[in-house]
Amino acid sequence: MSVLYRKYRPESFDDVIGQENVTAALKNQVIKKRVGHAYLFTGSRGTGKTTCAKIFARAINCLSPVNGSPCGKCAVCKQLKSPNCVDIIEMDAASNNGVDEIREIREKVKYAPAVAAKKVYIIDEAHMLTAGAFNALLKTLEEPPEHVVFILATTEAHKLPATILSRCMRFDFRLIPTEKIYALIKKIYDEEHVEYEDAALRLIAKAGEGSARDALSVADRCMSAGDAVTFEAAADILGVSGWEVMSELMKNIDDGDVGAALKTLDGLIATGKNMSLIAKELAQYARDVLAVSAGGKDGVVAGEDKIAVLSEDAKRYSVPLLINVMKTFSSLDSEMRYSINPRIALECALVQSCKLLSDDYTAFAERISRLEKKLASATIVESASQAALAPSETVKSQPPRDAFAAWGKIVTYLRKNESMSVFTAAGEQSDLELNGNDLTVYASDDQTFMLLSAPEALDALSRAAHSVYADLNVKIDKRTGKVDMDSEIEKIKAIAGNAKINIKRR
């Protein structure tokens, strides 16, 4: 039994999906009989380059084309579909990329076609030709005999010499939309009388990533897995982790629980899951949560149970966190590909997301967001306690009881109301000391000390402090901590005894 992508290969331009921009132009050329001598079909794998090349080769030779496509019934069409056809020559440049093969083509183009009006050469993976082969092909490609047409198909057009590109009529093949691949698989399964779950079809279509051939290959494997194609079976064949595990990983990241996140990841790896695929799925899950949060449920491939969980996660996770996870894990593929230990690269990315150690604003804003969450419950308890003790007094009239709680509220105020430079510098400070109504912030370095000690920064900090507590004062200082060299020298001498010691003072 033939595999699906060969059995259901389109026979006319109308059957080709997702390439209307290409097929419309090719059909018009056939209808108007304005066929060129050299074509370049470029695009991702499985988008229909070779298929369109074969249809076009038959269409320009068909005795009675139908709307620009071959009729499939005339004597020429039947001859050209025969495996013994000598007028449509396919050559794989990946394995026939030398000068000798091109010289052989140059010798054969002189001979007229056997049954067709045009002899068509389809050179697949044309970018694999050597420099010498391109040079040998150049003159023939520019001025071939009237009865010859060249079609070069490639996934990497940028590797072709400019001299070759300038002699070809170029057509760019786009990635096929997931919905069109889904409709194709659904149609094929119906014709094959295969039972299936709709969610499984959508998962298979999405796994194709714009390639109909890749999606049909997966669909073929799913057909062989059992009597019915279920979502679970398709996910298992694709090696996709359950979305429940991705939801758990997202929860670990949001909680900042490094231990739990690494344990969850270890469980996934132990089941044999591909680490690159794990990173990709986590980025995709974050994207799905963001899509649901923005009201785009239609763009999410999921059943009702997953949609329900995504909706809950959308309420829980902030947009900066989701963006951070998407950026971190979607860019891991190339790093893991060249890493001597891909697992370490994945674990580092996971720890980074849990701790949000990156220096970009997205991660920094997320740290502040987490701090606000932790302070919310404490603020409610503190407010209730103060209201019970002194109903007539507001929270702002009471001195702060915790330096970190007060500083967190100040940083939040800065984020919303003051300059980004002051907010960024303040948010990185954690060495605090509270004495009554005086909150002393010890700067982490001299540059930060100078920045926060500037009059504009002090005014901003003062406004922020008074917005939190009426009598709170913020002071900027730095730890001196200089070593008393004399006392240290005496200690060393006492330990060394009579040993001779040379100490240079700077």
N, C-alpha and C positions, 0 to 999 in steps of 0.2 A: 504493500500500500504506500502510495506517495505521501511525502510529508506535506503538511498543509500549505506552506508558503510556495511550494512548487505546484501543487494541485490547483490552487486558486490564484495562480499568477494571472494578472489582468491580460486580456487578449485585445482590448481596444483602449483608446484614450479615455473613454467614458467610464471605464472600470477603475482607472487610477484614482486613488484618493489623496486629497491634501495637496495636490500639485496643479491646481487650476491655472496658475500663472504660466506654467510651462506647457501644459497640454493644449491650452487655447492657442498659443503661438505656433506650436508644431502642427496642429490641425489646419490652421490658416495657411501655412506654407504648403501643405499637401493639397488643399482645396484650390489655391491659386497657382499651384505648380511653380513655386518660387523656392526651390530647394537649394541650399548652399552646398559647399564642397567639404566643409569641416565644422564640426560642432564640439563643444565642450560641455559635458554634464557634470556639475559639481554639487556636492552636498554630503550630509552625513550618511552613514551606512543604513541600508534598509529603507530608503525613502523613495526608491523607484527609478534610479538612474539607468540601470541595465535593462529593466523592464520597458521603460519608455524608449530606449535605444532600439530594442527589438521590434516594438510596435511601429516605430517610425520607419525602420528599415523595411518592414513589410508594406507599410502604408504608401511609401513613395514608389513601390513597385506594383501595387495592387491594380488590377485592371478596372475595377469599379469600386473605389473607396466610398465608404459610408460616413458622411460628416467628418471627413479627414482621417478616419480610422480604416484599417484593412477590413475587407468584407469577410475574409476567412473562408470563402466559398469558391472563389475562382481558382483556375489551375495554378496560377503563379503563387497565390497565398498558400495553397496546399503544398506546393513544392518547397517554398521557403520555410515552412514549418517542419519539413522532413529533417531528420538527423543527418542525412546525407547531403544536405544543401551545401553548395559550394559558392553561392553568391552572397551569403551573409557569413562573414568570417569573424569569430570571436577569439580574441587573444588576451591572455592574462599576463599583463606586464610584470607582475610580481615574480613570475617564474620564467618569463621570456623577455628579459629586459636588455639584452645585449645588442650590439651592432649587427651581428649576423642575422638575427631575427628580422630586424628592420630592413636589411638589405634584401632579404627574401621577399618581404612585402613589396619593395620597390620593383623587383623583377616581375612579380605576379600581377601588379596593377595594370600592366600593359595589355593583359589579355581581357577580352570582352566577357561579360557575364554569360552564364550558360542559359538561364531561362528568364532572368529578370532584366529590367531596363538599367538598373543601377547595381553595381557591386558595392556592398557596405562592409567596411572594416570597423568593428567595435573593439577598442583597446581599453580593457578594464584596468583599474589601478594604474593609470597612465603616469602618475608621479613617480612610479618605481623604475621607469626607464633611466638608463644611464645617460650621462652627458653626451657620450659618443652616439648613443642611439637617437637622442633628440636631434643632434646635428645631422644624422643620416636621414631622419624623417622630415627635416625642415623644408627642403625644396619640394619634395613630393606633396607635403601637406599644403604648401602654398599654391602649387599649380598641378593638381592631380589631373588625370585624364577625365573627360566629360562623364564617363560612365562610373566614376568612383566617388564614394562619399566616406569620409572618416568621422567616427564618433568616439571621442575620448571621454572616458568616465573616470572620475577621481574624487576622493574624499579630501584631498589636500591640494587644492588648486594653486596655493601660494608656492608650491615646490616646482611648478612648471616654469620653464624659462619664459621670459617676456616675449621672446621671438615666436614661441609656440602660441602663447595666449593671444597675441595680436592677429593670428591667422585663423582663429576659431570664433564661431558664433557661440557665445556663452549663455548657459541657462543654469540658474541656481535653484537647487531643490531644497525646499524648506523641511523642517521637522514636521511630522504629521501630528495634528492636534489629537489629544488623548480621546476626545469624544468620537472622532472619526474612526480611530483604531478600535474603540469599544464597539461601535456599530458594525464594523467589519467582522470582528470575532463573534459577535452575537448572530450575525447572518450566517456565518460558516457553521457555528454550532447547531443552529436550527436546521441547516441543510444536512448536517451529519447526524441529526437526531440525538444530540448529546444533552443530558440534563445538567443544569448549572444554576448556581446562585448569582444573582446580579452583582453582588459585592465582589465575587471572585473574578468576574469578567472585568470589572473596573480596576481591580488590582493588577490583573494581567496586562490590561491596556496601558496602565500607568508605568508598569515595569518596562515596557518597550521603549520608553523615553523618546518618543517621536519616531521610532523605527518600526514599521509594520512587520518586517521580517523577524525581528527579535521578538516581538509580541506574539506572532504566530508560532514561533519555535517553542515559546513557553506554553502557549495554548495547546500545542501538540503533546507536550510532556504531561500536561494536566489531564488530557483526555485518557492517557494511558495509565493514570494513577488509580482509577477506580470507575465505578459505574456512573458517578455524578461528580461534577467539578464543584467542590465546595470552597468557601473562603479559606478554611483552615488548611485544606490540601494544597491550594495554590500558594498560600503563605509558606508552607513547609517546603514546597518545591523551590520557591524563590529564595529560601533561606532567610525569610523575613522574621524578625522577632515579633512576639506579640505586642500589640500596642499597650497592653497593661504594664509590661516591663518598662516601656518608654515613659509611661505616665509616672511610674515609680521613680525612675531616674530623674525626671523633672522635679518631682517632689523633694528628692534628696538634694538637688542643686538649689532649689528655692530655700530649703531649710539650712543650707550651708553645711550639711552633714557629710563630711568627706568619707568617713568610715563606712557609712551605709551605702554611699554612692559606689565606692570601690568594691564593696561586697556584692552589690547588684550587678556591676560590670563583670566581676569574676564569675558569677553564676552564668552570665550570658556567654562568656568566652569558653567556659567549661562544656557548654552544650555544642561547641564546634562552630559558633557563629563567626562569620567573617568580620574582622575588626573594622575594616573600612566601611562595611555595610552597616555596622552598629552606629558609627559616627553619622553616616548619611541618614539613617532612620531617626536618630535623635534630632537632627537638624530639621527633618521633615515633620516630626511631631510638633516641634516648637512652631514651625510654620503653620501647621493645621490649627493649633491653638490660637495663633494670631489671626488666622483667617476667620475662625468662628467668632473671635472677639470683635472683628470688624464687620460681622454680619455676612461673611462669605461662605456659608455652609455648602453651597453648590460646588465649590472648588475643592471639597474635601472628599476623598475616597474612604468611606466608612459606613458601617451599619448604624442602626439607631442607638445601640448600646455605647458604641464609641463616641458618637455625636453627643450623647448625654454627658459622658465624662469630659469631653473636650469643652463643652459649655461650662461645666463646673470649673475646669482648669482655667478657662478664659477669665473668670471672675477672680481667681486667686492670684495668677501671675501677672506681674507688671510688664508693660511693653518693652522697657529697657532690658529686662531679664531675657525675654524671648528673643529679642534682636541679638543679644550677646551670645546666646546659645546657638542661634542660626549662623552667626558669623564664625564663631569658634570652630564648630564641628563641620560646617560645609567646606571649610578650607583645609581640612586635615588630610584629604586624600593624597595630595602630592607629597606632603611631609611623611606620611606613613609609607608611601611607595618607595621612598629612598632611605628610609630609616633602617638601621641595623636591628632595631627592636620596635616594631610598630605598636606593640602593647604599651610600651613606656610612653610613646607619643600620645596615645589615646588616654592613658591614665593622667598624664600631665594636663591635658586639655580639660579633663573632668574635674581635677582638683582646682585648676584655674577658674573654672566656672563656679565651683562651690565657694571658693574664696574670693572670686572676682578680683583677681590680682592685677588684671590688665590696667594700663594707664589711661585708656580712652574715657571720654566723658560718659558713655553709656554705662560702663561698669561702675564708674564712680557714683553716678546718679542712683544706680541700683543699690549700692552700699547704703546711701542715705535713705532710700526707700525702706530698706530692711530695718534700719535704725528707727525710723518713724513707726513701723509696725510694732517693734518691741516696746517703744515708749507709750504707745496708745493705751495698753492695758494698765500700765503703771500710773499714767495720768488720771485715768478714770478712778482708780482706787484712792489716789492722793486727793483728788477733788472731793470725793465723797467724804473722806476723813476730815478734811478742812471745813467742809460745809457743816458737818455735825458738831465740830468744836466751836466754830465761829461763823454762824450763818450770815452775819452782816459783812464779813470780809471776803474779798475775792482772792483767787489763787495768786494773782500777781503781787498782792501785798505781803505774802508769806515768803520768807527766805528759802531758797532751794535746799533740798536735803541731800541731793546727789549730784556730784559734779558732772558726771557723764550724761545724766538726764537733762540737766540744764544746758549743757553744751550741745546736745543733740537738737534741742529746740532752737537754739541760736543758729546752728548751721542750717536748719530747715528754713528759718526766716531769711537767712542770707541767700539761699538758693532761689527763693521766690521773689526777693525784693532788691538785692544788691548786685554788685558787679560779679562776673564769673571768676575773676582772678582772686578776689577776696574769699568767695565761696569755696573755690578749689583748694586754696592754701589752708583755710580753716578746717575743711573737712578731713584733711590729712593729719590733724593734730590729735594726739591721744594722751599726752602727758599733762594732766590737769590737777589742780589743787584748789579745794574750796575751803575758805575760812570765813564763816559768817556770810556776809553779802558780797565778799570779794572772791571772784573766780580768776585764778591765775592760770594762764596757758603758757606752758614752756615750749617754745618753738623747737622744731626738730632739727633745724640747721640755721646758719647765719642768714642765708638768703630769705628764708621764710620769716625770720625775726624782723628783718628790715622791711619786708613787705607788709606784715601785719602791724608794725609799729608806725607806719606812715599815717599822717593825719587823716587822710581819706578813709583808710582802713579802720582806724580807731573810731571814727565817727560812725561808720557802718556797724561795727561791733557794739558800740554803745546803743544805737537804735535797736539792734537785735536783742540785746540784753534787757532793755527796758520794755520791749514788747513781750518778754517772757515773765520777768519779775520787775516790779517797779523800782526796787532799791538795789538791783544787782549791778555790780561793777565788774568789768572785764579788764584784766591786766595782762600785758604781753611781756614775757621774760624769757631768759634762756639759762640753762644749767651751765654753771661755770666748771665746777668739778676739777679744778687744777690740782695736780699732784704736788705735795710738799716734798721737794727733792731732798732737803736736809734731813728730814726724819726718815725718808726712805734709805738714804745713804747710811745713816746710823744703824738701821735695821740690818742692812746687808753686811756691814762690818761686824756686827754682833754675831751673825751666822757664820761668816767666813773666818773669823778669828784673826790670826796674824798674816793671812794671805795678802799679797800686794794687789791693790785694786786701783786701776786707772779709770777715772770718770771724767769725761769731758762735758763741761757745761755749755749750753747753747745760748 
